[in-house]
């Protein structure tokens, strides 16, 4: 999903997570929460890329 702000993205993510009826797992720093059945995407920064 592409949104204009993190707040909108967080709201959509929370709404979608709340629809899943599985247990919520939260990371040590509480910035990552996942449930079984949730889809996720992992990004890796490429040190060769510059700018944005």
DADA-V192619 format. One record per run of one state. SS is the DSSP state (~ for helix, > for strand, _ for the rest). FROM is the first residue (numbers start at 1). TO is the last residue. If there is no record, write none. Layout:
# DADA-V192619
ss:from:to
SS:FROM:TO
SS:FROM:TO
This chain:
# DADA-V192619
ss:from:to
_:1:5
~:6:19
_:20:23
>:24:26
_:27:32
>:33:35
_:36:52
